[in-house]
């Protein structure tokens, strides 16, 4: 690993990593989360509550969606528990509120993340997994950019998840 990589802040490294996936990153204060989400919404939206002091969801984001609302939603808004700077990946915990389908079933996924929850590399992420997930027995997925597959030939985005991803980093 170069000295430039080790001396760069995790948020800066995360931003550079996600550029390769056409993921937008928006640095905001907690009070600007709601407004930033509003600018990123496309069509009907579903979401889970954001557990960051001072951060709220827009009123038109349904936090208790019916199956029909989930199916009709174009945007899903969730929190990430962790981000891995070197890979531009976010860790999405499965929650009782339904964060997993909200993050996967829509064309656009808006992820809200604390800057302090960005770790530099996979070694730090594994340390977090051991501490956080082993005892709770929760499950989580690591997502990197929009869904993409080349199973049938040409690369297709959105075949197994969102076509677009936007990350709001709360500083």
C-alpha positions in Angstrom: 0.0 0.0 0.0 1.4 3.4 -0.9 2.0 6.1 1.6 -0.5 8.3 -0.2 -3.2 5.6 0.3 -2.4 5.2 4.0 -2.3 9.0 4.6 -5.6 9.8 2.9 -8.8 10.2 5.0 -11.2 7.3 4.6 -14.0 9.6 3.3 -11.7 10.9 0.5 -10.7 7.3 -0.4 -14.3 6.2 -0.3 -15.3 9.0 -2.7 -12.5 8.1 -5.1 -13.5 4.4 -5.0 -17.2 5.0 -5.8 -16.3 7.2 -8.8 -15.7 4.0 -10.8 -19.3 2.9 -10.2 -21.0 6.3 -11.0 -22.2 6.6 -7.4 -22.8 10.1 -6.2 -21.5 11.2 -2.8 -23.0 14.1 -1.0 -21.3 15.5 2.1 -23.9 17.2 4.4 -24.5 18.2 8.0 -27.3 16.4 9.8 -29.7 19.3 9.3 -29.3 19.0 5.5 -30.1 15.3 5.2 -33.8 15.7 4.5 -33.3 18.4 1.9 -30.6 16.3 0.2 -32.8 13.2 0.1 -35.6 15.3 -1.5 -33.3 16.3 -4.3 -32.3 12.7 -5.0 -35.8 11.1 -4.9 -37.2 9.7 -8.1 -40.9 8.7 -8.1 -42.6 7.2 -5.1 -40.2 6.5 -2.3 -39.9 4.1 0.6 -37.4 4.1 3.5 -36.4 3.3 7.0 -35.8 5.8 9.7 -32.4 7.4 9.9 -30.7 6.9 13.2 -28.6 10.0 13.2 -29.2 12.9 15.5 -30.7 15.8 13.6 -31.3 13.8 10.4 -34.8 13.2 9.1 -36.6 11.7 6.1 -38.8 13.8 3.9 -42.5 13.3 4.7 -43.3 11.8 1.3 -41.0 8.8 2.0 -43.1 6.0 3.3 -41.5 4.3 6.3 -44.2 1.6 6.7 -44.8 0.6 3.1 -47.4 -1.9 2.1 -46.3 -4.6 -0.4 -47.9 -2.5 -3.2 -46.1 0.7 -2.1 -42.8 -1.3 -2.0 -43.4 -2.6 -5.5 -44.4 0.8 -6.9 -41.5 2.7 -5.3 -38.7 3.9 -7.5 -36.5 5.1 -4.7 -35.5 3.3 -1.5 -33.8 5.2 1.4 -31.8 3.3 4.0 -28.9 3.8 6.4 -25.6 2.0 6.1 -23.9 0.7 9.2 -20.4 0.9 7.7 -18.6 1.8 4.5 -15.3 0.4 3.3 -13.2 3.1 1.7 -10.8 0.9 -0.4 -13.8 -0.8 -2.2 -16.4 2.0 -2.2 -18.7 -0.5 -0.5 -21.5 0.0 2.0 -22.6 -2.5 4.6 -26.4 -2.7 4.9 -27.8 -4.5 7.9 -31.0 -6.4 7.6 -33.5 -4.8 10.1 -37.0 -5.5 11.3 -38.1 -2.4 9.5 -37.4 -4.0 6.2 -34.2 -2.3 5.1 -33.1 -5.2 2.9 -36.1 -5.1 0.4 -36.1 -1.3 0.6 -32.4 -1.2 -0.5 -32.7 -3.9 -3.2 -36.1 -3.7 -4.9 -36.0 -0.1 -6.3 -34.3 1.5 -9.3 -32.6 4.1 -7.1 -31.0 3.5 -3.6 -30.2 6.4 -1.4 -27.8 5.5 1.4 -27.3 7.6 4.5 -24.0 7.1 6.3 -22.1 8.7 9.1 -18.6 9.8 8.1 -17.3 8.2 11.3 -18.6 4.8 10.0 -16.2 4.8 7.1 -13.3 2.4 7.7 -10.2 2.4 5.5 -10.1 -1.3 4.4 -11.5 -4.8 4.6 -9.3 -5.7 7.6 -11.1 -2.9 9.7 -14.4 -4.1 8.3 -13.8 -7.7 9.4 -13.0 -6.4 12.9 -16.3 -4.5 12.9 -18.2 -7.6 11.6 -16.7 -9.7 14.5 -17.7 -7.2 17.1 -21.1 -6.2 15.7 -22.6 -9.2 14.0 -21.2 -12.2 15.9 -23.1 -11.4 19.1 -26.3 -9.9 17.6 -26.5 -12.7 14.9 -27.8 -10.0 12.5 -27.2 -10.4 8.8 -25.8 -7.8 6.5 -24.9 -7.4 2.9 -21.9 -5.6 1.4 -23.0 -3.6 -1.6 -20.7 -1.9 -4.1 -22.3 0.4 -6.6 -25.4 -0.3 -8.7 -26.4 -3.9 -9.3 -24.7 -5.3 -12.4 -24.5 -8.7 -14.1 -23.0 -10.1 -17.3 -24.5 -13.5 -16.8 -26.2 -13.5 -20.2 -23.5 -11.6 -22.2 -23.5 -7.8 -22.1 -23.3 -5.9 -18.8 -26.8 -5.1 -17.5 -27.3 -2.7 -14.6 -30.2 -3.1 -12.2 -30.9 -6.8 -13.0 -30.7 -7.9 -9.3 -31.0 -4.5 -7.5 -30.8 -0.8 -7.9 -29.6 0.8 -11.2 -28.5 3.9 -9.4 -26.9 4.6 -6.0 -26.4 7.8 -4.2 -24.6 8.1 -0.8 -25.2 10.9 1.7 -22.3 11.2 4.1 -23.3 13.0 7.3 -20.2 14.9 8.5 
